[in-house]
Amino acid sequence: MEPTENVTRLQKTEGANTLLEQGFITERDEPAMMDKTWCQEFLLQVNDELRLRSLTQRGVLEKFNYYMGDGMIIYDPEVMTQADAKRKLRYALGFHK
């Protein structure tokens, strides 16, 4: 799958690297993730990059609602659970106590 006009080759490779290194990607790592439509394309591109590297890891996209709005996270379900992803996103977006 070739990068699209919306997702550049650099974003695709950096997204895959970030997912492998920390197990998740938030809008802190990629500010364009604030757009849900873009996130879906980004997820496809990141998973394609992982496939091209012959890796079995794949990311999933989750949207969590907070009192200040929605937050998007792509995470590796083999590294963390959905609850862990929600907690990581809450800390990344500054919604922690």
C-alpha positions in Angstrom: 0.0 0.0 0.0 1.5 3.3 -1.1 1.3 6.3 1.3 -1.7 8.5 0.4 -1.9 12.3 0.1 -3.1 12.4 3.7 -0.4 10.2 5.2 3.1 10.7 4.1 5.8 8.1 3.9 7.6 9.7 6.8 4.5 9.6 9.0 4.0 6.0 8.1 7.5 4.9 9.1 7.6 7.1 12.2 4.2 5.8 13.3 5.4 2.2 12.9 8.6 3.0 14.8 6.7 4.7 17.6 4.2 1.8 17.9 7.1 -0.7 18.1 9.1 1.4 20.6 6.4 2.5 23.1 3.4 0.3 22.2 1.1 3.1 21.4 0.6 6.4 19.4 -1.4 9.4 20.6 -1.9 12.9 19.2 1.1 13.8 21.4 3.2 11.7 19.0 1.3 12.6 15.8 -0.8 15.8 16.1 -2.8 14.9 13.0 -4.5 12.2 15.1 -7.0 14.7 16.3 -8.8 14.0 13.1 -10.7 10.6 13.3 -10.9 10.2 9.6 -7.2 10.7 9.2 -6.5 8.3 12.1 -8.2 5.5 10.3 -6.0 6.0 7.2 -2.9 6.4 9.4 -3.7 3.0 11.1 -3.9 1.3 7.8 -0.6 2.8 6.7 1.2 1.9 10.0 -0.1 -1.7 9.9 1.0 -1.9 6.3 4.5 -0.7 7.3 4.7 -3.3 10.0 3.6 -6.0 7.5 6.3 -4.8 5.0 8.8 -5.3 7.8 7.5 -8.9 8.2 6.3 -8.2 11.8 3.2 -9.7 13.3 2.4 -6.7 15.5 -0.6 -4.8 14.4 -2.1 -1.7 15.9 -5.8 -1.0 16.7 -7.5 2.3 16.9 -9.6 3.3 19.9 -11.6 6.4 20.6 -12.2 7.4 24.3 -14.5 10.1 25.4 -13.3 12.6 28.0 -15.0 15.6 29.5 -12.9 17.9 27.2 -13.7 15.8 24.1 -12.5 12.7 22.3 -9.1 11.2 22.4 -7.7 8.8 19.8 -5.0 6.1 20.4 -3.4 3.5 18.3 -2.0 0.7 20.4 -0.6 -2.8 20.1 -3.1 -5.2 21.9 -0.3 -7.7 22.5 1.5 -5.0 24.6 -1.4 -3.5 26.5 -5.1 -4.0 27.2 -7.9 -1.6 26.3 -7.9 -0.3 29.9 -4.1 0.3 29.8 -4.6 2.2 26.5 -7.3 4.4 28.0 -5.0 5.1 31.0 -2.0 5.9 28.7 -4.2 8.3 26.6 -5.5 10.0 29.7 -1.9 10.7 30.8 -0.8 11.8 27.4 -3.7 14.3 27.0 -3.3 15.6 30.6 -6.5 14.2 32.0 -4.9 12.4 35.0 -5.4 13.1 38.7 
